[in-house]
Amino acid sequence: MVKGLTIGFATIALAVASAASSYNVTFFEPVVVNGTTLKPGEYKVEINNDKATIKKGKAVAESPVKVESNEAKYQTTSVRLVGTQVEEIHVGGTRTKLVFEKAGVATN
């Protein structure tokens, strides 16, 4: 049985490695990403160059993002908030840290 678990974890790790530009994250409370409020739930985070797109159905938030590498792998995916604003997402099973740009003053 332990052997089966090892294979299962290896499969999951390969899936994460092959999907280097998209990740899943769960928000357990309402959060704000670049001025857009997202309800609790599971979202897909897509990284394209220096932009993150977080979406679930019709709910979409975009933000400038900096992708950084941590010294050690994160054991679980976690979200760092300042108030309700998403500041960082640490991607479980990887060394990837997504650092979100702080929302500035709107220039409409």
MMTF fields as JSON, N, C-alpha, C and O atoms, coordinates in Angstrom:
{
  "mmtfVersion": "1.0.0",
  "mmtfProducer": "UNKNOWN",
  "numBonds": 431,
  "numAtoms": 432,
  "numGroups": 108,
  "numChains": 1,
  "numModels": 1,
  "chainsPerModel": [1],
  "groupsPerChain": [108],
  "chainIdList": ["A"],
  "bondAtomList": [4, 2, 8, 6, 12, 10, 16, 14, 20, 18, 24, 22, 28, 26, 32, 30, 36, 34, 40, 38, 44, 42, 48, 46, 52, 50, 56, 54, 60, 58, 64, 62, 68, 66, 72, 70, 76, 74, 80, 78, 84, 82, 88, 86, 92, 90, 96, 94, 100, 98, 104, 102, 108, 106, 112, 110, 116, 114, 120, 118, 124, 122, 128, 126, 132, 130, 136, 134, 140, 138, 144, 142, 148, 146, 152, 150, 156, 154, 160, 158, 164, 162, 168, 166, 172, 170, 176, 174, 180, 178, 184, 182, 188, 186, 192, 190, 196, 194, 200, 198, 204, 202, 208, 206, 212, 210, 216, 214, 220, 218, 224, 222, 228, 226, 232, 230, 236, 234, 240, 238, 244, 242, 248, 246, 252, 250, 256, 254, 260, 258, 264, 262, 268, 266, 272, 270, 276, 274, 280, 278, 284, 282, 288, 286, 292, 290, 296, 294, 300, 298, 304, 302, 308, 306, 312, 310, 316, 314, 320, 318, 324, 322, 328, 326, 332, 330, 336, 334, 340, 338, 344, 342, 348, 346, 352, 350, 356, 354, 360, 358, 364, 362, 368, 366, 372, 370, 376, 374, 380, 378, 384, 382, 388, 386, 392, 390, 396, 394, 400, 398, 404, 402, 408, 406, 412, 410, 416, 414, 420, 418, 424, 422, 428, 426],
  "bondOrderList": [1, 1, 1, 1, 1, 1, 1, 1, 1, 1, 1, 1, 1, 1, 1, 1, 1, 1, 1, 1, 1, 1, 1, 1, 1, 1, 1, 1, 1, 1, 1, 1, 1, 1, 1, 1, 1, 1, 1, 1, 1, 1, 1, 1, 1, 1, 1, 1, 1, 1, 1, 1, 1, 1, 1, 1, 1, 1, 1, 1, 1, 1, 1, 1, 1, 1, 1, 1, 1, 1, 1, 1, 1, 1, 1, 1, 1, 1, 1, 1, 1, 1, 1, 1, 1, 1, 1, 1, 1, 1, 1, 1, 1, 1, 1, 1, 1, 1, 1, 1, 1, 1, 1, 1, 1, 1, 1],
  "groupList": [{"groupName": "MET", "atomNameList": ["N", "CA", "C", "O"], "elementList": ["N", "C", "C", "O"], "formalChargeList": [0, 0, 0, 0], "bondAtomList": [1, 0, 2, 1, 3, 2], "bondOrderList": [1, 1, 2], "singleLetterCode": "M", "chemCompType": "L-PEPTIDE LINKING"}, {"groupName": "VAL", "atomNameList": ["N", "CA", "C", "O"], "elementList": ["N", "C", "C", "O"], "formalChargeList": [0, 0, 0, 0], "bondAtomList": [1, 0, 2, 1, 3, 2], "bondOrderList": [1, 1, 2], "singleLetterCode": "V", "chemCompType": "L-PEPTIDE LINKING"}, {"groupName": "LYS", "atomNameList": ["N", "CA", "C", "O"], "elementList": ["N", "C", "C", "O"], "formalChargeList": [0, 0, 0, 0], "bondAtomList": [1, 0, 2, 1, 3, 2], "bondOrderList": [1, 1, 2], "singleLetterCode": "K", "chemCompType": "L-PEPTIDE LINKING"}, {"groupName": "GLY", "atomNameList": ["N", "CA", "C", "O"], "elementList": ["N", "C", "C", "O"], "formalChargeList": [0, 0, 0, 0], "bondAtomList": [1, 0, 2, 1, 3, 2], "bondOrderList": [1, 1, 2], "singleLetterCode": "G", "chemCompType": "PEPTIDE LINKING"}, {"groupName": "LEU", "atomNameList": ["N", "CA", "C", "O"], "elementList": ["N", "C", "C", "O"], "formalChargeList": [0, 0, 0, 0], "bondAtomList": [1, 0, 2, 1, 3, 2], "bondOrderList": [1, 1, 2], "singleLetterCode": "L", "chemCompType": "L-PEPTIDE LINKING"}, {"groupName": "THR", "atomNameList": ["N", "CA", "C", "O"], "elementList": ["N", "C", "C", "O"], "formalChargeList": [0, 0, 0, 0], "bondAtomList": [1, 0, 2, 1, 3, 2], "bondOrderList": [1, 1, 2], "singleLetterCode": "T", "chemCompType": "L-PEPTIDE LINKING"}, {"groupName": "ILE", "atomNameList": ["N", "CA", "C", "O"], "elementList": ["N", "C", "C", "O"], "formalChargeList": [0, 0, 0, 0], "bondAtomList": [1, 0, 2, 1, 3, 2], "bondOrderList": [1, 1, 2], "singleLetterCode": "I", "chemCompType": "L-PEPTIDE LINKING"}, {"groupName": "PHE", "atomNameList": ["N", "CA", "C", "O"], "elementList": ["N", "C", "C", "O"], "formalChargeList": [0, 0, 0, 0], "bondAtomList": [1, 0, 2, 1, 3, 2], "bondOrderList": [1, 1, 2], "singleLetterCode": "F", "chemCompType": "L-PEPTIDE LINKING"}, {"groupName": "ALA", "atomNameList": ["N", "CA", "C", "O"], "elementList": ["N", "C", "C", "O"], "formalChargeList": [0, 0, 0, 0], "bondAtomList": [1, 0, 2, 1, 3, 2], "bondOrderList": [1, 1, 2], "singleLetterCode": "A", "chemCompType": "L-PEPTIDE LINKING"}, {"groupName": "SER", "atomNameList": ["N", "CA", "C", "O"], "elementList": ["N", "C", "C", "O"], "formalChargeList": [0, 0, 0, 0], "bondAtomList": [1, 0, 2, 1, 3, 2], "bondOrderList": [1, 1, 2], "singleLetterCode": "S", "chemCompType": "L-PEPTIDE LINKING"}, {"groupName": "TYR", "atomNameList": ["N", "CA", "C", "O"], "elementList": ["N", "C", "C", "O"], "formalChargeList": [0, 0, 0, 0], "bondAtomList": [1, 0, 2, 1, 3, 2], "bondOrderList": [1, 1, 2], "singleLetterCode": "Y", "chemCompType": "L-PEPTIDE LINKING"}, {"groupName": "ASN", "atomNameList": ["N", "CA", "C", "O"], "elementList": ["N", "C", "C", "O"], "formalChargeList": [0, 0, 0, 0], "bondAtomList": [1, 0, 2, 1, 3, 2], "bondOrderList": [1, 1, 2], "singleLetterCode": "N", "chemCompType": "L-PEPTIDE LINKING"}, {"groupName": "GLU", "atomNameList": ["N", "CA", "C", "O"], "elementList": ["N", "C", "C", "O"], "formalChargeList": [0, 0, 0, 0], "bondAtomList": [1, 0, 2, 1, 3, 2], "bondOrderList": [1, 1, 2], "singleLetterCode": "E", "chemCompType": "L-PEPTIDE LINKING"}, {"groupName": "PRO", "atomNameList": ["N", "CA", "C", "O"], "elementList": ["N", "C", "C", "O"], "formalChargeList": [0, 0, 0, 0], "bondAtomList": [1, 0, 2, 1, 3, 2], "bondOrderList": [1, 1, 2], "singleLetterCode": "P", "chemCompType": "L-PEPTIDE LINKING"}, {"groupName": "ASP", "atomNameList": ["N", "CA", "C", "O"], "elementList": ["N", "C", "C", "O"], "formalChargeList": [0, 0, 0, 0], "bondAtomList": [1, 0, 2, 1, 3, 2], "bondOrderList": [1, 1, 2], "singleLetterCode": "D", "chemCompType": "L-PEPTIDE LINKING"}, {"groupName": "GLN", "atomNameList": ["N", "CA", "C", "O"], "elementList": ["N", "C", "C", "O"], "formalChargeList": [0, 0, 0, 0], "bondAtomList": [1, 0, 2, 1, 3, 2], "bondOrderList": [1, 1, 2], "singleLetterCode": "Q", "chemCompType": "L-PEPTIDE LINKING"}, {"groupName": "ARG", "atomNameList": ["N", "CA", "C", "O"], "elementList": ["N", "C", "C", "O"], "formalChargeList": [0, 0, 0, 0], "bondAtomList": [1, 0, 2, 1, 3, 2], "bondOrderList": [1, 1, 2], "singleLetterCode": "R", "chemCompType": "L-PEPTIDE LINKING"}, {"groupName": "HIS", "atomNameList": ["N", "CA", "C", "O"], "elementList": ["N", "C", "C", "O"], "formalChargeList": [0, 0, 0, 0], "bondAtomList": [1, 0, 2, 1, 3, 2], "bondOrderList": [1, 1, 2], "singleLetterCode": "H", "chemCompType": "L-PEPTIDE LINKING"}],
  "groupTypeList": [0, 1, 2, 3, 4, 5, 6, 3, 7, 8, 5, 6, 8, 4, 8, 1, 8, 9, 8, 8, 9, 9, 10, 11, 1, 5, 7, 7, 12, 13, 1, 1, 1, 11, 3, 5, 5, 4, 2, 13, 3, 12, 10, 2, 1, 12, 6, 11, 11, 14, 2, 8, 5, 6, 2, 2, 3, 2, 8, 1, 8, 12, 9, 13, 1, 2, 1, 12, 9, 11, 12, 8, 2, 10, 15, 5, 5, 9, 1, 16, 4, 1, 3, 5, 15, 1, 12, 12, 6, 17, 1, 3, 3, 5, 16, 5, 2, 4, 1, 7, 12, 2, 8, 3, 1, 8, 5, 11],
  "groupIdList": [1, 2, 3, 4, 5, 6, 7, 8, 9, 10, 11, 12, 13, 14, 15, 16, 17, 18, 19, 20, 21, 22, 23, 24, 25, 26, 27, 28, 29, 30, 31, 32, 33, 34, 35, 36, 37, 38, 39, 40, 41, 42, 43, 44, 45, 46, 47, 48, 49, 50, 51, 52, 53, 54, 55, 56, 57, 58, 59, 60, 61, 62, 63, 64, 65, 66, 67, 68, 69, 70, 71, 72, 73, 74, 75, 76, 77, 78, 79, 80, 81, 82, 83, 84, 85, 86, 87, 88, 89, 90, 91, 92, 93, 94, 95, 96, 97, 98, 99, 100, 101, 102, 103, 104, 105, 106, 107, 108],
  "secStructList": [7, 2, 2, 2, 2, 2, 2, 2, 2, 2, 2, 2, 2, 2, 2, 2, 2, 2, 6, 6, 6, 3, 3, 3, 3, 3, 3, 1, 1, 7, 3, 3, 3, 6, 6, 3, 3, 3, 7, 1, 3, 3, 3, 3, 3, 3, 3, 3, 6, 6, 3, 3, 3, 3, 3, 3, 6, 6, 3, 3, 3, 3, 3, 3, 3, 3, 3, 3, 3, 7, 1, 1, 7, 5, 1, 1, 7, 3, 3, 3, 3, 3, 6, 6, 3, 3, 3, 3, 3, 3, 7, 5, 6, 1, 1, 3, 3, 3, 3, 3, 7, 7, 7, 7, 7, 7, 7, 7],
  "xCoordList": [0.823, 0.0, 0.865, 0.519, 1.961, 2.847, 3.405, 3.545, 3.725, 4.244, 3.252, 3.656, 1.955, 0.92, 0.844, 0.627, 1.021, 0.995, 2.171, 2.024, 3.327, 4.508, 4.294, 4.64, 3.733, 3.46, 2.448, 2.6, 1.414, 0.403, 0.997, 0.667, 1.877, 2.51, 3.419, 3.481, 4.127, 5.0, 4.179, 4.602, 3.018, 2.142, 1.672, 1.662, 1.283, 0.835, 1.98, 1.777, 3.179, 4.327, 4.624, 4.946, 4.522, 4.753, 3.696, 4.01, 2.46, 1.387, 1.648, 1.433, 2.105, 2.405, 3.571, 3.541, 4.61, 5.789, 5.462, 6.007, 4.586, 4.273, 3.347, 3.286, 2.632, 1.723, 2.364, 1.768, 3.571, 4.36, 3.723, 4.061, 2.807, 2.239, 0.812, 0.178, 0.296, -1.027, -1.068, -0.461, -1.797, -1.883, -3.316, -4.1, -3.648, -4.947, -4.741, -3.765, -5.666, -5.617, -7.04, -7.982, -7.186, -8.494, -8.464, -7.578, -9.44, -9.616, -10.738, -11.818, -10.493, -11.467, -12.315, -13.237, -12.003, -12.76, -12.662, -11.814, -13.508, -13.383, -12.006, -11.506, -11.396, -10.086, -10.147, -11.055, -9.156, -9.07, -7.771, -6.694, -7.899, -6.742, -6.802, -7.677, -5.864, -5.77, -7.105, -7.5, -7.789, -9.047, -10.287, -11.398, -10.144, -11.284, -11.499, -10.577, -12.715, -13.036, -13.461, -14.316, -12.844, -13.177, -13.808, -13.321, -14.893, -15.588, -14.777, -13.913, -15.057, -14.381, -14.626, -15.691, -13.628, -13.756, -12.423, -11.393, -12.446, -11.23, -11.094, -12.035, -9.908, -9.631, -8.414, -7.557, -8.363, -7.199, -6.387, -6.934, -5.078, -4.172, -3.313, -2.58, -3.399, -2.589, -1.568, -1.904, -0.32, 0.757, 1.19, 1.529, 1.172, 1.622, 2.564, 2.13, 3.854, 4.898, 4.822, 5.089, 4.469, 4.427, 2.992, 2.765, 2.019, 0.615, -0.014, 0.158, -0.745, -1.502, -2.978, -3.508, -3.629, -5.074, -5.656, -5.317, -6.532, -7.159, -8.625, -9.331, -9.083, -10.461, -11.16, -10.557, -12.481, -13.407, -14.724, -15.388, -15.105, -16.323, -16.2, -15.248, -17.171, -17.163, -16.35, -16.08, -15.959, -15.154, -13.701, -13.064, -13.185, -11.817, -11.149, -11.738, -9.912, -9.102, -7.731, -7.186, -7.171, -5.843, -4.968, -5.431, -3.681, -2.759, -1.337, -0.962, -0.549, 0.881, 1.434, 1.041, 2.342, 2.89, 4.359, 4.807, 5.093, 6.502, 6.643, 6.222, 7.229, 7.426, 8.822, 9.818, 8.882, 10.154, 10.34, 9.381, 11.579, 11.894, 12.377, 13.26, 11.796, 12.171, 13.317, 13.504, 14.081, 15.176, 14.659, 15.267, 13.545, 12.985, 11.593, 10.937, 11.152, 9.807, 8.769, 8.983, 7.656, 6.529, 5.778, 5.505, 5.441, 4.73, 3.289, 2.761, 2.649, 1.258, 1.118, 1.964, 0.053, -0.234, -0.823, -1.74, -0.292, -0.803, -0.881, -0.176, -1.753, -1.978, -1.622, -2.082, -0.809, -0.453, -1.279, -1.244, -2.018, -2.897, -2.408, -1.787, -2.69, -2.574, -3.982, -4.465, -4.651, -6.083, -6.785, -6.728, -7.451, -8.086, -7.35, -7.718, -6.306, -5.537, -4.553, -3.773, -4.59, -3.628, -2.264, -2.103, -1.286, 0.072, 0.98, 1.784, 0.84, 1.661, 0.862, -0.056, 1.226, 0.739, 1.968, 2.786, 2.096, 3.182, 2.595, 1.642, 3.157, 2.595, 3.149, 4.343, 2.266, 2.651, 3.313, 2.903, 4.346, 5.066, 6.087, 6.746, 6.222, 7.188, 7.956, 7.699, 8.89, 9.62, 9.059, 9.639, 7.937, 7.37, 6.597, 5.729, 6.953, 6.241, 5.768, 6.563, 4.471, 3.887, 3.701, 2.945, 4.371, 4.293, 3.456, 3.835, 2.315, 1.38, 1.731, 2.052, 1.664, 1.915, 0.8, -0.375, 1.164, 0.16, -0.668, -0.149, -1.966, -2.87, -2.574, -2.43, -2.483, -2.224, -3.518, -4.609, -3.394, -4.548, -5.028, -4.228, -6.306, -6.878, -6.647, -6.755, -6.322, -6.061, -7.03, -6.613, -8.325, -9.328, -9.493, -10.296],
  "yCoordList": [-1.197, 0.0, 1.258, 2.238, 1.249, 2.41, 2.646, 3.793, 1.572, 1.696, 2.433, 3.275, 2.123, 2.798, 4.281, 5.094, 4.637, 6.047, 6.79, 7.927, 6.164, 6.79, 7.083, 8.164, 6.138, 6.336, 7.457, 8.283, 7.494, 8.551, 9.924, 10.862, 10.056, 11.343, 11.729, 12.903, 10.769, 11.054, 11.558, 12.484, 10.965, 11.388, 12.817, 13.617, 13.141, 14.5, 15.482, 16.557, 15.129, 16.017, 16.269, 17.396, 15.247, 15.426, 16.326, 17.135, 16.196, 17.04, 18.502, 19.376, 18.78, 20.155, 20.685, 21.828, 19.856, 20.307, 20.601, 21.544, 19.811, 20.026, 21.22, 21.766, 21.631, 22.772, 23.979, 24.6, 24.307, 25.34, 26.725, 27.587, 26.953, 28.291, 28.38, 29.428, 27.312, 27.41, 26.579, 25.513, 27.098, 26.484, 26.602, 27.397, 25.816, 25.928, 26.484, 26.156, 27.321, 27.883, 27.963, 28.217, 27.745, 27.855, 29.03, 29.133, 29.914, 31.023, 30.635, 30.241, 30.744, 30.341, 31.51, 31.326, 32.69, 33.897, 34.834, 34.626, 35.859, 36.805, 37.467, 37.848, 37.599, 38.236, 39.271, 39.26, 40.167, 41.202, 40.999, 40.849, 40.997, 40.908, 42.1, 42.188, 43.015, 44.207, 44.945, 45.364, 45.098, 45.846, 45.013, 45.522, 43.75, 42.872, 41.924, 41.22, 41.905, 41.002, 39.646, 39.558, 38.593, 37.223, 36.508, 36.614, 35.78, 35.031, 33.787, 33.354, 33.215, 31.968, 30.887, 30.835, 30.025, 28.929, 28.559, 29.142, 27.575, 27.126, 27.849, 27.905, 28.398, 29.186, 28.634, 27.972, 28.919, 28.585, 29.863, 30.916, 29.769, 30.899, 30.616, 29.628, 31.479, 31.337, 32.46, 33.628, 32.092, 33.071, 33.196, 32.207, 34.427, 34.709, 35.9, 37.035, 35.634, 36.647, 37.24, 36.536, 38.497, 39.132, 39.457, 40.401, 38.674, 38.902, 37.608, 36.541, 37.722, 36.591, 36.812, 37.907, 35.761, 35.784, 34.719, 33.541, 35.14, 34.225, 34.127, 35.134, 32.886, 32.771, 31.522, 30.485, 31.694, 30.62, 30.999, 31.937, 30.288, 30.641, 32.025, 32.317, 32.895, 34.261, 35.223, 36.349, 34.787, 35.639, 35.626, 34.574, 36.811, 36.918, 38.137, 39.215, 37.948, 39.06, 38.945, 37.848, 40.081, 40.112, 41.046, 42.047, 40.689, 41.498, 41.307, 40.211, 42.37, 42.177, 41.265, 41.376, 40.373, 39.423, 39.196, 39.261, 38.935, 38.592, 37.142, 36.798, 36.292, 34.89, 34.755, 35.084, 34.265, 34.091, 32.631, 31.86, 32.261, 30.894, 30.907, 31.685, 30.043, 29.903, 28.899, 28.079, 28.947, 27.997, 26.572, 25.628, 26.414, 25.081, 24.996, 26.012, 23.766, 23.57, 23.878, 23.62, 24.428, 24.651, 23.331, 22.677, 22.934, 21.673, 21.765, 20.81, 22.901, 23.094, 24.457, 25.336, 24.613, 25.91, 26.808, 26.411, 28.015, 28.956, 30.346, 30.671, 31.15, 32.518, 33.471, 33.306, 34.457, 35.481, 36.721, 37.242, 37.182, 38.338, 39.5, 39.307, 40.707, 41.917, 42.46, 43.032, 42.285, 42.565, 41.517, 40.329, 41.944, 40.997, 40.932, 40.153, 41.758, 41.844, 40.677, 40.432, 39.954, 38.873, 39.502, 40.314, 39.12, 39.631, 38.58, 38.907, 37.311, 36.24, 34.943, 34.737, 34.073, 32.706, 31.813, 31.937, 30.912, 29.932, 28.632, 28.1, 28.114, 26.964, 25.669, 25.388, 24.88, 23.621, 22.658, 22.547, 21.96, 20.988, 21.607, 20.9, 22.934, 23.634, 24.645, 24.807, 25.308, 26.409, 27.758, 28.807, 27.717, 28.906, 29.78, 29.318, 31.062, 32.074, 33.138, 33.688, 33.427, 34.465, 35.7, 35.669, 36.772, 38.018, 39.003, 39.399, 39.396, 40.275, 41.734, 42.123, 42.529, 43.954, 44.599, 44.279, 45.489, 46.184, 47.088, 47.75, 47.088, 47.929, 49.389, 49.816, 50.151, 51.577, 52.368, 51.799, 53.645, 54.505, 54.418, 54.498, 54.259, 54.154, 55.444, 56.537, 55.308, 56.496, 56.524, 56.404, 56.683, 56.702, 58.07, 58.28],
  "zCoordList": [0.0, 0.0, 0.0, -0.66, 0.713, 0.721, -0.671, -1.096, -1.387, -2.737, -3.638, -4.44, -3.514, -4.29, -3.985, -4.884, -2.723, -2.349, -2.956, -3.403, -2.975, -3.545, -5.028, -5.504, -5.748, -7.169, -7.358, -8.258, -6.517, -6.6, -6.39, -7.115, -5.4, -5.151, -6.304, -6.669, -6.885, -8.018, -9.201, -9.893, -9.441, -10.527, -10.313, -11.249, -9.089, -8.781, -8.985, -9.55, -8.532, -8.678, -10.15, -10.523, -10.993, -12.416, -13.038, -13.91, -12.605, -13.139, -12.8, -13.64, -11.592, -11.198, -12.013, -12.47, -12.2, -12.94, -14.403, -14.977, -15.012, -16.411, -16.618, -17.719, -15.588, -15.688, -15.022, -14.142, -15.44, -14.786, -14.839, -14.028, -15.782, -15.891, -15.351, -15.477, -14.758, -14.131, -12.855, -12.759, -11.889, -10.57, -10.065, -10.582, -9.061, -8.403, -7.003, -6.328, -6.579, -5.235, -4.702, -5.452, -3.408, -2.755, -1.796, -0.947, -1.94, -1.002, -0.049, -0.49, 1.247, 2.252, 2.745, 3.539, 2.278, 2.618, 1.419, 0.552, 1.349, 0.231, 0.251, 1.309, -0.936, -1.057, -2.177, -3.009, -2.178, -3.203, -3.986, -3.408, -5.305, -6.202, -7.138, -8.001, -6.958, -7.817, -7.928, -9.016, -6.812, -6.781, -7.049, -6.901, -7.437, -7.717, -6.546, -6.134, -6.011, -4.906, -5.461, -6.342, -4.927, -5.309, -4.125, -3.0, -4.378, -3.34, -2.967, -3.729, -1.796, -1.427, -2.474, -3.089, -2.671, -3.625, -4.229, -3.892, -5.134, -5.811, -7.147, -7.939, -7.379, -8.576, -9.311, -8.725, -10.594, -11.405, -11.562, -11.888, -11.328, -11.49, -12.709, -12.741, -13.712, -14.914, -14.95, -14.759, -15.197, -15.27, -16.724, -17.373, -17.223, -18.58, -18.505, -18.309, -18.661, -18.496, -17.094, -16.12, -16.968, -15.65, -15.231, -14.475, -15.723, -15.383, -14.872, -15.462, -13.767, -13.234, -13.534, -13.343, -14.003, -14.205, -13.294, -13.403, -12.397, -11.441, -11.828, -11.891, -12.091, -12.56, -12.05, -11.774, -11.943, -11.587, -12.244, -11.804, -13.28, -14.002, -14.587, -15.311, -14.273, -14.803, -13.946, -14.364, -12.75, -11.87, -12.347, -12.4, -12.695, -13.201, -12.576, -12.501, -12.129, -11.631, -12.274, -12.394, -12.688, -13.278, -12.456, -11.91, -12.384, -11.607, -12.108, -12.523, -12.069, -12.318, -11.213, -10.051, -11.588, -10.629, -10.905, -12.05, -9.863, -9.978, -9.521, -8.417, -10.357, -10.009, -9.417, -10.062, -8.174, -7.491, -7.116, -7.08, -6.837, -6.427, -4.984, -4.624, -4.165, -2.769, -2.655, -3.554, -1.574, -1.374, -1.208, -1.713, -0.507, -0.249, -0.856, -1.083, -1.115, -1.647, -0.574, 0.61, -1.005, -0.107, 0.017, -0.99, 1.243, 1.446, 0.977, 0.408, 1.209, 0.816, 0.14, 0.304, -0.607, -1.208, -0.128, 0.592, -0.023, 0.971, 0.361, -0.594, 0.939, 0.454, 1.584, 2.714, 1.279, 2.263, 1.95, 0.835, 2.945, 2.792, 3.632, 4.678, 3.168, 3.975, 4.023, 3.045, 5.162, 5.237, 4.405, 4.723, 3.333, 2.413, 1.072, 0.193, 0.921, -0.326, -0.438, 0.482, -1.571, -1.81, -2.063, -2.973, -1.249, -1.398, -2.062, -2.935, -1.633, -2.183, -2.224, -1.43, -3.163, -3.181, -3.247, -4.158, -2.276, -2.252, -2.794, -2.225, -3.892, -4.579, -3.993, -4.1, -3.371, -2.734, -3.711, -4.867, -3.228, -4.04, -4.976, -5.738, -4.922, -5.782, -4.937, -3.744, -5.573, -4.936, -5.393, -5.114, -6.091, -6.718, -5.738, -4.997, -5.767, -4.98, -5.955, -6.716, -5.931, -6.766, -5.903, -4.932, -6.241, -5.475, -6.278, -7.38, -5.718, -6.404, -6.143, -5.02, -7.206, -7.085, -6.289, -6.474, -5.418, -4.618, -5.532, -6.432, -5.267, -6.074, -5.82, -4.674, -6.894, -6.784, -6.884, -6.841, -7.015, -7.167, -8.607, -9.539, -8.785, -10.134, -10.9, -10.344, -12.208, -13.025, -14.193, -15.345, -13.912, -14.982, -15.526, -16.435]
}
